[in-house]
Amino acid sequence: MSSEYPTMFSPDSVFVDAVTNIMPEIRSRLKGRLTGLDSDYGLLAQAIFDAGDGDYIEFGSLYGASAVLASLIKNKYNIAGIVMCVDPLDGYYGREQDPVTPDVPVDQATFWHNVDTFDVKDRIRLSMVKSSDFRNIYDNIYSIGFVDGNHWGTAPLKDIRWMQKNVTSHIVVDNYDYCHQDVVNAVYGSVDSIWTLTHVSGLTAILQKDVEFKLRKAFAKKMAEEAV
Ligand SMILES: C[S@@+](CC[C@H](N)C(=O)[O-])C[C@H]1O[C@@H](n2cnc3c(N)ncnc32)[C@H](O)[C@@H]1O
């Protein structure tokens, strides 16, 4: 699955499918919790679909909600690629327990339990390190990246910068809100002639690569065809 010309981001049928069908299923069966609204996960689902074939990577996986969603979207819409998860899974931001769901450990046992519940093990790879360590070691290419790990200090900008080098289509950033000013600043600091901020709503910001250039190219082609 891939599109000839990507469009500026717009929530479409995959967003609706995710919000009405897939997210209620994840919400009811996932052990632990989800950290965003269904509409935020719906935007991620639409971006995964729009990015097309290729590997997905996320910094910050917690109990696995976004990783399960990414896998289910790839399975349902026949999109090639693995789901790479980067999270130390050693508690919640270094705390022994997640303050919202203290009875559910943030560890690899819970993560894999959820992966098994949704039967998506084939898709998922897990690297139990911080994104800062992962960024220093690995340099693979992904079609889409989801930044949802450390939301403070220089981490969001460094995570997004690494994604800009290693992602070919979409970067979805979570906790784009005014309680997380470092995330907001990092997103603004990442917009350039290659990366366009194509969507902001809820807790989500989306950056797309080369979209203006490709839209201009598509427009020029259409004009040329009509002129004949
Ligand atoms: C907001 S949660 C992720 C939620 C997940 N994406 C979901 O949809 O359920 C953030 C996670 O990032 C982890 N984390 C914290 N610092 C990190 C870092 N530097 N690199 C990767 N993950 C990190 C936290 O421990 C936590 O599990």
The ligand as a Gaussian input file, in Angstrom:
#p B3LYP/6-31G(d) Opt

LIG

0 1
 C        3.049000       8.371000      27.704000
 S        3.761000       6.803000      27.948000
 C        3.632000       6.014000      26.363000
 C        2.240000       5.632000      26.052000
 C        2.083000       4.688000      24.876000
 N        2.610000       5.269000      23.648000
 C        0.615000       4.351000      24.720000
 O       -0.007000       4.738000      23.735000
 O        0.063000       3.703000      25.612000
 C        5.452000       7.177000      28.013000
 C        6.363000       5.976000      28.187000
 O        7.695000       6.393000      27.806000
 C        8.596000       5.825000      28.734000
 N        9.820000       6.623000      28.684000
 C       10.264000       7.567000      29.538000
 N       11.435000       8.077000      29.128000
 C       11.737000       7.438000      27.969000
 C       12.825000       7.523000      27.066000
 N       13.838000       8.381000      27.264000
 N       12.829000       6.714000      25.986000
 C       11.807000       5.851000      25.766000
 N       10.741000       5.739000      26.583000
 C       10.716000       6.517000      27.676000
 C        7.840000       5.899000      30.051000
 O        8.396000       5.076000      31.020000
 C        6.445000       5.441000      29.578000
 O        6.365000       4.045000      29.584000

